Amino acid sequence: MDWKIELIPVPVSDVDRAKAFYVSVGFNADHDHQVQPGLRFVQLTPPGSACSIVIGEGITDKTPGTQEIQVVVADASAAREQLLAAGVEAGEVDSQPWGNFVYFRDPDGNKWSLQAIAARPNG
């Protein structure tokens, strides 16, 4: 049986600011619903991803800025250029034996790691 990650909560302090940030870097805004007072559900999906993030009001008890997420990209340098073009501060490409990485943070300080790997090991 496959187990597929569907949705990762990302704690933010300002939902509209966070939504604008993620849309600016290319995420698709899939849903934005005020379900009831105190519960707003905003689902955003990175380009090409089968897994989304959710931000909003009443979504998670985690402190804004404490989430860490790693994503695989085809080209770390191109991903960095896309972030810079969107006005996002992104670190230099960090080359490691297991891949090239680019790091950035959202407006609340949640940490994102973009990893470009040459090939995944079999098995």
Backbone as XML, in Angstrom:
<?xml version="1.0"?>
<chain id="A" units="angstrom">
  <residue number="1" name="MET">
    <atom name="N" x="0.843" y="-1.166" z="0.000"/>
    <atom name="CA" x="0.000" y="0.000" z="0.000"/>
    <atom name="C" x="0.893" y="1.236" z="0.000"/>
  </residue>
  <residue number="2" name="ASP">
    <atom name="N" x="0.611" y="2.206" z="-0.874"/>
    <atom name="CA" x="1.343" y="3.474" z="-0.901"/>
    <atom name="C" x="0.885" y="4.372" z="0.235"/>
  </residue>
  <residue number="3" name="TRP">
    <atom name="N" x="1.809" y="5.088" z="0.801"/>
    <atom name="CA" x="1.512" y="6.121" z="1.783"/>
    <atom name="C" x="1.982" y="7.427" z="1.180"/>
  </residue>
  <residue number="4" name="LYS">
    <atom name="N" x="1.092" y="8.331" z="0.916"/>
    <atom name="CA" x="1.438" y="9.578" z="0.249"/>
    <atom name="C" x="1.139" y="10.763" z="1.169"/>
  </residue>
  <residue number="5" name="ILE">
    <atom name="N" x="2.156" y="11.564" z="1.383"/>
    <atom name="CA" x="1.954" y="12.761" z="2.196"/>
    <atom name="C" x="1.101" y="13.736" z="1.396"/>
  </residue>
  <residue number="6" name="GLU">
    <atom name="N" x="0.042" y="14.239" z="2.012"/>
    <atom name="CA" x="-0.932" y="15.082" z="1.335"/>
    <atom name="C" x="-0.822" y="16.547" z="1.743"/>
  </residue>
  <residue number="7" name="LEU">
    <atom name="N" x="-0.663" y="16.796" z="3.054"/>
    <atom name="CA" x="-0.803" y="18.153" z="3.554"/>
    <atom name="C" x="0.084" y="18.366" z="4.778"/>
  </residue>
  <residue number="8" name="ILE">
    <atom name="N" x="0.877" y="19.431" z="4.772"/>
    <atom name="CA" x="1.752" y="19.760" z="5.891"/>
    <atom name="C" x="1.342" y="21.126" z="6.436"/>
  </residue>
  <residue number="9" name="PRO">
    <atom name="N" x="0.977" y="21.199" z="7.716"/>
    <atom name="CA" x="0.625" y="22.503" z="8.292"/>
    <atom name="C" x="1.881" y="23.354" z="8.500"/>
  </residue>
  <residue number="10" name="VAL">
    <atom name="N" x="1.776" y="24.632" z="8.145"/>
    <atom name="CA" x="2.863" y="25.581" z="8.335"/>
    <atom name="C" x="2.318" y="26.717" z="9.199"/>
  </residue>
  <residue number="11" name="PRO">
    <atom name="N" x="2.866" y="26.894" z="10.400"/>
    <atom name="CA" x="2.358" y="27.922" z="11.298"/>
    <atom name="C" x="2.804" y="29.325" z="10.873"/>
  </residue>
  <residue number="12" name="VAL">
    <atom name="N" x="1.843" y="30.227" z="10.745"/>
    <atom name="CA" x="2.131" y="31.605" z="10.347"/>
    <atom name="C" x="1.381" y="32.573" z="11.260"/>
  </residue>
  <residue number="13" name="SER">
    <atom name="N" x="1.880" y="33.787" z="11.345"/>
    <atom name="CA" x="1.244" y="34.796" z="12.197"/>
    <atom name="C" x="0.264" y="35.671" z="11.427"/>
  </residue>
  <residue number="14" name="ASP">
    <atom name="N" x="0.457" y="35.811" z="10.117"/>
    <atom name="CA" x="-0.406" y="36.644" z="9.282"/>
    <atom name="C" x="-0.746" y="35.834" z="8.026"/>
  </residue>
  <residue number="15" name="VAL">
    <atom name="N" x="-1.956" y="35.320" z="7.970"/>
    <atom name="CA" x="-2.350" y="34.400" z="6.901"/>
    <atom name="C" x="-2.273" y="35.069" z="5.532"/>
  </residue>
  <residue number="16" name="ASP">
    <atom name="N" x="-2.772" y="36.277" z="5.407"/>
    <atom name="CA" x="-2.766" y="36.946" z="4.105"/>
    <atom name="C" x="-1.343" y="37.249" z="3.630"/>
  </residue>
  <residue number="17" name="ARG">
    <atom name="N" x="-0.478" y="37.683" z="4.537"/>
    <atom name="CA" x="0.922" y="37.938" z="4.182"/>
    <atom name="C" x="1.601" y="36.646" z="3.737"/>
  </residue>
  <residue number="18" name="ALA">
    <atom name="N" x="1.380" y="35.565" z="4.478"/>
    <atom name="CA" x="1.987" y="34.281" z="4.131"/>
    <atom name="C" x="1.456" y="33.770" z="2.794"/>
  </residue>
  <residue number="19" name="LYS">
    <atom name="N" x="0.157" y="33.885" z="2.583"/>
    <atom name="CA" x="-0.431" y="33.432" z="1.312"/>
    <atom name="C" x="0.188" y="34.209" z="0.150"/>
  </residue>
  <residue number="20" name="ALA">
    <atom name="N" x="0.303" y="35.521" z="0.278"/>
    <atom name="CA" x="0.900" y="36.347" z="-0.783"/>
    <atom name="C" x="2.349" y="35.934" z="-1.035"/>
  </residue>
  <residue number="21" name="PHE">
    <atom name="N" x="3.087" y="35.642" z="0.018"/>
    <atom name="CA" x="4.473" y="35.212" z="-0.124"/>
    <atom name="C" x="4.555" y="33.912" z="-0.926"/>
  </residue>
  <residue number="22" name="TYR">
    <atom name="N" x="3.797" y="32.917" z="-0.522"/>
    <atom name="CA" x="3.873" y="31.621" z="-1.190"/>
    <atom name="C" x="3.397" y="31.697" z="-2.643"/>
  </residue>
  <residue number="23" name="VAL">
    <atom name="N" x="2.375" y="32.478" z="-2.906"/>
    <atom name="CA" x="1.924" y="32.663" z="-4.296"/>
    <atom name="C" x="3.019" y="33.357" z="-5.105"/>
  </residue>
  <residue number="24" name="SER">
    <atom name="N" x="3.736" y="34.309" z="-4.491"/>
    <atom name="CA" x="4.788" y="35.039" z="-5.207"/>
    <atom name="C" x="5.947" y="34.140" z="-5.620"/>
  </residue>
  <residue number="25" name="VAL">
    <atom name="N" x="6.171" y="33.038" z="-4.877"/>
    <atom name="CA" x="7.256" y="32.128" z="-5.249"/>
    <atom name="C" x="6.762" y="30.971" z="-6.107"/>
  </residue>
  <residue number="26" name="GLY">
    <atom name="N" x="5.500" y="31.005" z="-6.508"/>
    <atom name="CA" x="5.002" y="30.040" z="-7.472"/>
    <atom name="C" x="4.038" y="28.990" z="-6.961"/>
  </residue>
  <residue number="27" name="PHE">
    <atom name="N" x="3.682" y="29.037" z="-5.684"/>
    <atom name="CA" x="2.714" y="28.080" z="-5.171"/>
    <atom name="C" x="1.332" y="28.403" z="-5.731"/>
  </residue>
  <residue number="28" name="ASN">
    <atom name="N" x="0.540" y="27.371" z="-5.973"/>
    <atom name="CA" x="-0.834" y="27.560" z="-6.406"/>
    <atom name="C" x="-1.733" y="27.673" z="-5.178"/>
  </residue>
  <residue number="29" name="ALA">
    <atom name="N" x="-2.599" y="28.683" z="-5.155"/>
    <atom name="CA" x="-3.569" y="28.831" z="-4.066"/>
    <atom name="C" x="-4.778" y="27.956" z="-4.405"/>
  </residue>
  <residue number="30" name="ASP">
    <atom name="N" x="-4.840" y="26.770" z="-3.821"/>
    <atom name="CA" x="-5.883" y="25.795" z="-4.130"/>
    <atom name="C" x="-7.209" y="26.116" z="-3.446"/>
  </residue>
  <residue number="31" name="HIS">
    <atom name="N" x="-7.141" y="26.463" z="-2.173"/>
    <atom name="CA" x="-8.350" y="26.728" z="-1.382"/>
    <atom name="C" x="-8.069" y="27.850" z="-0.404"/>
  </residue>
  <residue number="32" name="ASP">
    <atom name="N" x="-9.095" y="28.633" z="-0.129"/>
    <atom name="CA" x="-9.042" y="29.649" z="0.928"/>
    <atom name="C" x="-10.462" y="29.778" z="1.451"/>
  </residue>
  <residue number="33" name="HIS">
    <atom name="N" x="-10.725" y="29.089" z="2.552"/>
    <atom name="CA" x="-12.085" y="29.056" z="3.100"/>
    <atom name="C" x="-12.089" y="29.445" z="4.569"/>
  </residue>
  <residue number="34" name="GLN">
    <atom name="N" x="-12.992" y="30.353" z="4.912"/>
    <atom name="CA" x="-13.282" y="30.641" z="6.310"/>
    <atom name="C" x="-14.365" y="29.637" z="6.691"/>
  </residue>
  <residue number="35" name="VAL">
    <atom name="N" x="-13.957" y="28.537" z="7.291"/>
    <atom name="CA" x="-14.864" y="27.434" z="7.594"/>
    <atom name="C" x="-15.883" y="27.848" z="8.646"/>
  </residue>
  <residue number="36" name="GLN">
    <atom name="N" x="-15.397" y="28.540" z="9.643"/>
    <atom name="CA" x="-16.215" y="29.046" z="10.749"/>
    <atom name="C" x="-15.370" y="30.071" z="11.479"/>
  </residue>
  <residue number="37" name="PRO">
    <atom name="N" x="-15.949" y="30.834" z="12.385"/>
    <atom name="CA" x="-15.116" y="31.779" z="13.146"/>
    <atom name="C" x="-13.971" y="31.037" z="13.843"/>
  </residue>
  <residue number="38" name="GLY">
    <atom name="N" x="-12.753" y="31.526" z="13.652"/>
    <atom name="CA" x="-11.584" y="30.904" z="14.267"/>
    <atom name="C" x="-10.976" y="29.779" z="13.458"/>
  </residue>
  <residue number="39" name="LEU">
    <atom name="N" x="-11.549" y="29.470" z="12.291"/>
    <atom name="CA" x="-10.990" y="28.412" z="11.460"/>
    <atom name="C" x="-10.990" y="28.844" z="9.991"/>
  </residue>
  <residue number="40" name="ARG">
    <atom name="N" x="-9.799" y="29.209" z="9.520"/>
    <atom name="CA" x="-9.588" y="29.547" z="8.112"/>
    <atom name="C" x="-8.584" y="28.566" z="7.542"/>
  </residue>
  <residue number="41" name="PHE">
    <atom name="N" x="-8.923" y="27.968" z="6.421"/>
    <atom name="CA" x="-8.127" y="26.920" z="5.791"/>
    <atom name="C" x="-7.632" y="27.423" z="4.443"/>
  </residue>
  <residue number="42" name="VAL">
    <atom name="N" x="-6.293" y="27.574" z="4.302"/>
    <atom name="CA" x="-5.679" y="28.021" z="3.051"/>
    <atom name="C" x="-4.694" y="26.946" z="2.611"/>
  </residue>
  <residue number="43" name="GLN">
    <atom name="N" x="-5.015" y="26.287" z="1.505"/>
    <atom name="CA" x="-4.153" y="25.226" z="0.974"/>
    <atom name="C" x="-3.377" y="25.753" z="-0.216"/>
  </residue>
  <residue number="44" name="LEU">
    <atom name="N" x="-2.061" y="25.549" z="-0.193"/>
    <atom name="CA" x="-1.159" y="26.018" z="-1.241"/>
    <atom name="C" x="-0.285" y="24.851" z="-1.695"/>
  </residue>
  <residue number="45" name="THR">
    <atom name="N" x="-0.085" y="24.732" z="-3.004"/>
    <atom name="CA" x="0.697" y="23.617" z="-3.536"/>
    <atom name="C" x="1.889" y="24.132" z="-4.326"/>
  </residue>
  <residue number="46" name="PRO">
    <atom name="N" x="3.104" y="23.659" z="-3.980"/>
    <atom name="CA" x="4.285" y="24.028" z="-4.764"/>
    <atom name="C" x="4.144" y="23.529" z="-6.198"/>
  </residue>
  <residue number="47" name="PRO">
    <atom name="N" x="4.785" y="24.205" z="-7.147"/>
    <atom name="CA" x="4.688" y="23.780" z="-8.544"/>
    <atom name="C" x="5.146" y="22.330" z="-8.726"/>
  </residue>
  <residue number="48" name="GLY">
    <atom name="N" x="4.298" y="21.517" z="-9.338"/>
    <atom name="CA" x="4.640" y="20.133" z="-9.634"/>
    <atom name="C" x="4.531" y="19.169" z="-8.471"/>
  </residue>
  <residue number="49" name="SER">
    <atom name="N" x="4.098" y="19.630" z="-7.314"/>
    <atom name="CA" x="4.057" y="18.782" z="-6.127"/>
    <atom name="C" x="2.711" y="18.073" z="-5.980"/>
  </residue>
  <residue number="50" name="ALA">
    <atom name="N" x="2.756" y="16.856" z="-5.432"/>
    <atom name="CA" x="1.538" y="16.139" z="-5.071"/>
    <atom name="C" x="1.167" y="16.416" z="-3.616"/>
  </residue>
  <residue number="51" name="CYS">
    <atom name="N" x="2.037" y="17.097" z="-2.890"/>
    <atom name="CA" x="1.808" y="17.433" z="-1.485"/>
    <atom name="C" x="1.651" y="18.943" z="-1.355"/>
  </residue>
  <residue number="52" name="SER">
    <atom name="N" x="0.735" y="19.358" z="-0.514"/>
    <atom name="CA" x="0.467" y="20.780" z="-0.298"/>
    <atom name="C" x="0.835" y="21.180" z="1.122"/>
  </residue>
  <residue number="53" name="ILE">
    <atom name="N" x="0.822" y="22.487" z="1.353"/>
    <atom name="CA" x="0.920" y="23.016" z="2.714"/>
    <atom name="C" x="-0.433" y="23.633" z="3.046"/>
  </residue>
  <residue number="54" name="VAL">
    <atom name="N" x="-0.702" y="23.771" z="4.322"/>
    <atom name="CA" x="-1.902" y="24.468" z="4.771"/>
    <atom name="C" x="-1.483" y="25.502" z="5.800"/>
  </residue>
  <residue number="55" name="ILE">
    <atom name="N" x="-1.970" y="26.712" z="5.607"/>
    <atom name="CA" x="-1.793" y="27.795" z="6.565"/>
    <atom name="C" x="-3.189" y="28.266" z="6.934"/>
  </residue>
  <residue number="56" name="GLY">
    <atom name="N" x="-3.283" y="29.045" z="7.966"/>
    <atom name="CA" x="-4.592" y="29.582" z="8.302"/>
    <atom name="C" x="-4.739" y="29.861" z="9.772"/>
  </residue>
  <residue number="57" name="GLU">
    <atom name="N" x="-5.950" y="30.089" z="10.135"/>
    <atom name="CA" x="-6.309" y="30.352" z="11.527"/>
    <atom name="C" x="-6.918" y="29.073" z="12.093"/>
  </residue>
  <residue number="58" name="GLY">
    <atom name="N" x="-6.453" y="28.647" z="13.271"/>
    <atom name="CA" x="-6.996" y="27.454" z="13.901"/>
    <atom name="C" x="-6.495" y="26.165" z="13.279"/>
  </residue>
  <residue number="59" name="ILE">
    <atom name="N" x="-5.395" y="26.212" z="12.552"/>
    <atom name="CA" x="-4.876" y="25.042" z="11.835"/>
    <atom name="C" x="-3.897" y="24.234" z="12.686"/>
  </residue>
  <residue number="60" name="THR">
    <atom name="N" x="-2.991" y="24.920" z="13.368"/>
    <atom name="CA" x="-1.966" y="24.218" z="14.141"/>
    <atom name="C" x="-1.644" y="25.011" z="15.406"/>
  </residue>
  <residue number="61" name="ASP">
    <atom name="N" x="-1.188" y="24.291" z="16.422"/>
    <atom name="CA" x="-0.761" y="24.928" z="17.669"/>
    <atom name="C" x="0.723" y="25.272" z="17.655"/>
  </residue>
  <residue number="62" name="LYS">
    <atom name="N" x="1.429" y="24.877" z="16.573"/>
    <atom name="CA" x="2.858" y="25.178" z="16.489"/>
    <atom name="C" x="3.085" y="26.687" z="16.441"/>
  </residue>
  <residue number="63" name="THR">
    <atom name="N" x="4.225" y="27.110" z="16.927"/>
    <atom name="CA" x="4.606" y="28.513" z="16.917"/>
    <atom name="C" x="5.044" y="28.921" z="15.511"/>
  </residue>
  <residue number="64" name="PRO">
    <atom name="N" x="4.550" y="30.057" z="15.009"/>
    <atom name="CA" x="5.010" y="30.519" z="13.690"/>
    <atom name="C" x="6.533" y="30.592" z="13.637"/>
  </residue>
  <residue number="65" name="GLY">
    <atom name="N" x="7.073" y="30.126" z="12.516"/>
    <atom name="CA" x="8.516" y="30.154" z="12.324"/>
    <atom name="C" x="9.240" y="28.906" z="12.773"/>
  </residue>
  <residue number="66" name="THR">
    <atom name="N" x="8.524" y="27.890" z="13.235"/>
    <atom name="CA" x="9.184" y="26.689" z="13.764"/>
    <atom name="C" x="9.157" y="25.497" z="12.813"/>
  </residue>
  <residue number="67" name="GLN">
    <atom name="N" x="8.489" y="25.630" z="11.676"/>
    <atom name="CA" x="8.393" y="24.513" z="10.741"/>
    <atom name="C" x="9.627" y="24.459" z="9.838"/>
  </residue>
  <residue number="68" name="GLU">
    <atom name="N" x="10.066" y="23.252" z="9.526"/>
    <atom name="CA" x="11.161" y="23.035" z="8.576"/>
    <atom name="C" x="10.676" y="22.046" z="7.534"/>
  </residue>
  <residue number="69" name="ILE">
    <atom name="N" x="10.846" y="22.399" z="6.251"/>
    <atom name="CA" x="10.378" y="21.544" z="5.158"/>
    <atom name="C" x="11.480" y="21.435" z="4.113"/>
  </residue>
  <residue number="70" name="GLN">
    <atom name="N" x="11.671" y="20.232" z="3.610"/>
    <atom name="CA" x="12.628" y="20.013" z="2.526"/>
    <atom name="C" x="11.865" y="19.573" z="1.289"/>
  </residue>
  <residue number="71" name="VAL">
    <atom name="N" x="12.235" y="20.147" z="0.144"/>
    <atom name="CA" x="11.582" y="19.882" z="-1.124"/>
    <atom name="C" x="12.660" y="19.528" z="-2.147"/>
  </residue>
  <residue number="72" name="VAL">
    <atom name="N" x="12.337" y="18.643" z="-3.062"/>
    <atom name="CA" x="13.263" y="18.275" z="-4.134"/>
    <atom name="C" x="12.940" y="19.118" z="-5.364"/>
  </residue>
  <residue number="73" name="VAL">
    <atom name="N" x="13.985" y="19.677" z="-5.969"/>
    <atom name="CA" x="13.861" y="20.456" z="-7.209"/>
    <atom name="C" x="14.835" y="19.878" z="-8.234"/>
  </residue>
  <residue number="74" name="ALA">
    <atom name="N" x="14.610" y="20.202" z="-9.491"/>
    <atom name="CA" x="15.476" y="19.684" z="-10.550"/>
    <atom name="C" x="16.829" y="20.381" z="-10.583"/>
  </residue>
  <residue number="75" name="ASP">
    <atom name="N" x="16.843" y="21.692" z="-10.252"/>
    <atom name="CA" x="18.055" y="22.492" z="-10.390"/>
    <atom name="C" x="18.096" y="23.532" z="-9.274"/>
  </residue>
  <residue number="76" name="ALA">
    <atom name="N" x="19.050" y="23.395" z="-8.365"/>
    <atom name="CA" x="19.140" y="24.297" z="-7.215"/>
    <atom name="C" x="19.442" y="25.730" z="-7.646"/>
  </residue>
  <residue number="77" name="SER">
    <atom name="N" x="20.309" y="25.906" z="-8.623"/>
    <atom name="CA" x="20.648" y="27.256" z="-9.088"/>
    <atom name="C" x="19.440" y="27.944" z="-9.713"/>
  </residue>
  <residue number="78" name="ALA">
    <atom name="N" x="18.691" y="27.212" z="-10.530"/>
    <atom name="CA" x="17.495" y="27.788" z="-11.151"/>
    <atom name="C" x="16.442" y="28.107" z="-10.101"/>
  </residue>
  <residue number="79" name="ALA">
    <atom name="N" x="16.301" y="27.250" z="-9.096"/>
    <atom name="CA" x="15.351" y="27.509" z="-8.014"/>
    <atom name="C" x="15.750" y="28.769" z="-7.246"/>
  </residue>
  <residue number="80" name="ARG">
    <atom name="N" x="17.045" y="28.919" z="-6.993"/>
    <atom name="CA" x="17.537" y="30.120" z="-6.303"/>
    <atom name="C" x="17.233" y="31.364" z="-7.120"/>
  </residue>
  <residue number="81" name="GLU">
    <atom name="N" x="17.461" y="31.311" z="-8.416"/>
    <atom name="CA" x="17.176" y="32.467" z="-9.282"/>
    <atom name="C" x="15.687" y="32.810" z="-9.269"/>
  </residue>
  <residue number="82" name="GLN">
    <atom name="N" x="14.839" y="31.791" z="-9.245"/>
    <atom name="CA" x="13.392" y="32.028" z="-9.176"/>
    <atom name="C" x="13.030" y="32.724" z="-7.865"/>
  </residue>
  <residue number="83" name="LEU">
    <atom name="N" x="13.622" y="32.290" z="-6.768"/>
    <atom name="CA" x="13.368" y="32.930" z="-5.477"/>
    <atom name="C" x="13.842" y="34.380" z="-5.478"/>
  </residue>
  <residue number="84" name="LEU">
    <atom name="N" x="15.056" y="34.608" z="-5.966"/>
    <atom name="CA" x="15.592" y="35.968" z="-6.004"/>
    <atom name="C" x="14.736" y="36.872" z="-6.883"/>
  </residue>
  <residue number="85" name="ALA">
    <atom name="N" x="14.258" y="36.352" z="-8.016"/>
    <atom name="CA" x="13.409" y="37.138" z="-8.919"/>
    <atom name="C" x="12.091" y="37.515" z="-8.243"/>
  </residue>
  <residue number="86" name="ALA">
    <atom name="N" x="11.646" y="36.693" z="-7.288"/>
    <atom name="CA" x="10.413" y="36.977" z="-6.549"/>
    <atom name="C" x="10.671" y="37.868" z="-5.335"/>
  </residue>
  <residue number="87" name="GLY">
    <atom name="N" x="11.932" y="38.294" z="-5.152"/>
    <atom name="CA" x="12.264" y="39.161" z="-4.026"/>
    <atom name="C" x="12.514" y="38.434" z="-2.722"/>
  </residue>
  <residue number="88" name="VAL">
    <atom name="N" x="12.754" y="37.143" z="-2.790"/>
    <atom name="CA" x="12.991" y="36.339" z="-1.591"/>
    <atom name="C" x="14.490" y="36.213" z="-1.349"/>
  </residue>
  <residue number="89" name="GLU">
    <atom name="N" x="14.908" y="36.415" z="-0.108"/>
    <atom name="CA" x="16.309" y="36.199" z="0.249"/>
    <atom name="C" x="16.577" y="34.703" z="0.249"/>
  </residue>
  <residue number="90" name="ALA">
    <atom name="N" x="17.541" y="34.284" z="-0.551"/>
    <atom name="CA" x="17.898" y="32.870" z="-0.632"/>
    <atom name="C" x="19.406" y="32.761" z="-0.515"/>
  </residue>
  <residue number="91" name="GLY">
    <atom name="N" x="19.852" y="31.755" z="0.197"/>
    <atom name="CA" x="21.282" y="31.534" z="0.348"/>
    <atom name="C" x="21.926" y="31.101" z="-0.960"/>
  </residue>
  <residue number="92" name="GLU">
    <atom name="N" x="23.232" y="31.091" z="-0.949"/>
    <atom name="CA" x="23.978" y="30.573" z="-2.095"/>
    <atom name="C" x="23.721" y="29.080" z="-2.214"/>
  </residue>
  <residue number="93" name="VAL">
    <atom name="N" x="23.996" y="28.504" z="-3.359"/>
    <atom name="CA" x="23.863" y="27.059" z="-3.528"/>
    <atom name="C" x="24.918" y="26.378" z="-2.672"/>
  </residue>
  <residue number="94" name="ASP">
    <atom name="N" x="24.481" y="25.472" z="-1.838"/>
    <atom name="CA" x="25.336" y="24.707" z="-0.937"/>
    <atom name="C" x="25.515" y="23.319" z="-1.543"/>
  </residue>
  <residue number="95" name="SER">
    <atom name="N" x="26.705" y="23.037" z="-2.077"/>
    <atom name="CA" x="26.977" y="21.750" z="-2.718"/>
    <atom name="C" x="27.467" y="20.735" z="-1.700"/>
  </residue>
  <residue number="96" name="GLN">
    <atom name="N" x="26.759" y="19.624" z="-1.617"/>
    <atom name="CA" x="27.104" y="18.524" z="-0.724"/>
    <atom name="C" x="27.200" y="17.251" z="-1.558"/>
  </residue>
  <residue number="97" name="PRO">
    <atom name="N" x="27.862" y="16.221" z="-1.064"/>
    <atom name="CA" x="27.962" y="14.978" z="-1.827"/>
    <atom name="C" x="26.596" y="14.368" z="-2.176"/>
  </residue>
  <residue number="98" name="TRP">
    <atom name="N" x="25.575" y="14.652" z="-1.384"/>
    <atom name="CA" x="24.251" y="14.068" z="-1.581"/>
    <atom name="C" x="23.292" y="15.023" z="-2.295"/>
  </residue>
  <residue number="99" name="GLY">
    <atom name="N" x="23.800" y="16.159" z="-2.783"/>
    <atom name="CA" x="22.957" y="17.066" z="-3.546"/>
    <atom name="C" x="23.334" y="18.517" z="-3.348"/>
  </residue>
  <residue number="100" name="ASN">
    <atom name="N" x="22.720" y="19.363" z="-4.142"/>
    <atom name="CA" x="22.889" y="20.811" z="-4.023"/>
    <atom name="C" x="21.661" y="21.383" z="-3.333"/>
  </residue>
  <residue number="101" name="PHE">
    <atom name="N" x="21.887" y="22.313" z="-2.416"/>
    <atom name="CA" x="20.806" y="22.849" z="-1.591"/>
    <atom name="C" x="20.729" y="24.366" z="-1.704"/>
  </residue>
  <residue number="102" name="VAL">
    <atom name="N" x="19.520" y="24.872" z="-1.576"/>
    <atom name="CA" x="19.268" y="26.302" z="-1.444"/>
    <atom name="C" x="18.309" y="26.453" z="-0.264"/>
  </residue>
  <residue number="103" name="TYR">
    <atom name="N" x="18.593" y="27.421" z="0.590"/>
    <atom name="CA" x="17.784" y="27.624" z="1.791"/>
    <atom name="C" x="17.136" y="29.005" z="1.754"/>
  </residue>
  <residue number="104" name="PHE">
    <atom name="N" x="15.905" y="29.061" z="2.254"/>
    <atom name="CA" x="15.222" y="30.342" z="2.424"/>
    <atom name="C" x="14.207" y="30.204" z="3.546"/>
  </residue>
  <residue number="105" name="ARG">
    <atom name="N" x="13.657" y="31.332" z="3.959"/>
    <atom name="CA" x="12.642" y="31.359" z="5.014"/>
    <atom name="C" x="11.436" y="32.157" z="4.526"/>
  </residue>
  <residue number="106" name="ASP">
    <atom name="N" x="10.278" y="31.783" z="5.049"/>
    <atom name="CA" x="9.081" y="32.573" z="4.748"/>
    <atom name="C" x="9.062" y="33.785" z="5.684"/>
  </residue>
  <residue number="107" name="PRO">
    <atom name="N" x="8.087" y="34.674" z="5.563"/>
    <atom name="CA" x="8.086" y="35.881" z="6.404"/>
    <atom name="C" x="8.063" y="35.612" z="7.910"/>
  </residue>
  <residue number="108" name="ASP">
    <atom name="N" x="7.581" y="34.446" z="8.336"/>
    <atom name="CA" x="7.563" y="34.113" z="9.760"/>
    <atom name="C" x="8.844" y="33.421" z="10.223"/>
  </residue>
  <residue number="109" name="GLY">
    <atom name="N" x="9.700" y="33.028" z="9.281"/>
    <atom name="CA" x="10.933" y="32.349" z="9.634"/>
    <atom name="C" x="10.880" y="30.846" z="9.470"/>
  </residue>
  <residue number="110" name="ASN">
    <atom name="N" x="9.767" y="30.300" z="8.961"/>
    <atom name="CA" x="9.729" y="28.865" z="8.668"/>
    <atom name="C" x="10.822" y="28.566" z="7.646"/>
  </residue>
  <residue number="111" name="LYS">
    <atom name="N" x="11.575" y="27.484" z="7.873"/>
    <atom name="CA" x="12.755" y="27.175" z="7.057"/>
    <atom name="C" x="12.417" y="26.223" z="5.917"/>
  </residue>
  <residue number="112" name="TRP">
    <atom name="N" x="12.867" y="26.580" z="4.740"/>
    <atom name="CA" x="12.705" y="25.747" z="3.548"/>
    <atom name="C" x="14.076" y="25.377" z="3.013"/>
  </residue>
  <residue number="113" name="SER">
    <atom name="N" x="14.217" y="24.123" z="2.648"/>
    <atom name="CA" x="15.437" y="23.603" z="2.044"/>
    <atom name="C" x="15.035" y="23.009" z="0.703"/>
  </residue>
  <residue number="114" name="LEU">
    <atom name="N" x="15.644" y="23.514" z="-0.375"/>
    <atom name="CA" x="15.409" y="22.981" z="-1.704"/>
    <atom name="C" x="16.613" y="22.135" z="-2.085"/>
  </residue>
  <residue number="115" name="GLN">
    <atom name="N" x="16.394" y="20.872" z="-2.392"/>
    <atom name="CA" x="17.489" y="19.954" z="-2.691"/>
    <atom name="C" x="17.392" y="19.466" z="-4.132"/>
  </residue>
  <residue number="116" name="ALA">
    <atom name="N" x="18.488" y="19.587" z="-4.856"/>
    <atom name="CA" x="18.593" y="19.016" z="-6.202"/>
    <atom name="C" x="19.526" y="17.819" z="-6.097"/>
  </residue>
  <residue number="117" name="ILE">
    <atom name="N" x="19.026" y="16.660" z="-6.448"/>
    <atom name="CA" x="19.841" y="15.450" z="-6.406"/>
    <atom name="C" x="19.988" y="14.886" z="-7.801"/>
  </residue>
  <residue number="118" name="ALA">
    <atom name="N" x="21.177" y="14.333" z="-8.090"/>
    <atom name="CA" x="21.450" y="13.795" z="-9.432"/>
    <atom name="C" x="20.579" y="12.575" z="-9.690"/>
  </residue>
  <residue number="119" name="ALA">
    <atom name="N" x="20.467" y="11.681" z="-8.731"/>
    <atom name="CA" x="19.660" y="10.474" z="-8.899"/>
    <atom name="C" x="19.324" y="9.921" z="-7.526"/>
  </residue>
  <residue number="120" name="ARG">
    <atom name="N" x="18.173" y="9.323" z="-7.419"/>
    <atom name="CA" x="17.786" y="8.663" z="-6.187"/>
    <atom name="C" x="18.329" y="7.232" z="-6.206"/>
  </residue>
  <residue number="121" name="PRO">
    <atom name="N" x="18.827" y="6.775" z="-5.065"/>
    <atom name="CA" x="19.301" y="5.392" z="-5.021"/>
    <atom name="C" x="18.134" y="4.422" z="-5.199"/>
  </residue>
  <residue number="122" name="ASN">
    <atom name="N" x="18.373" y="3.285" z="-5.784"/>
    <atom name="CA" x="17.336" y="2.256" z="-5.946"/>
    <atom name="C" x="17.184" y="1.491" z="-4.642"/>
  </residue>
  <residue number="123" name="GLY">
    <atom name="N" x="15.940" y="1.161" z="-4.318"/>
    <atom name="CA" x="15.692" y="0.346" z="-3.141"/>
    <atom name="C" x="15.332" y="1.171" z="-2.013"/>
  </residue>
</chain>
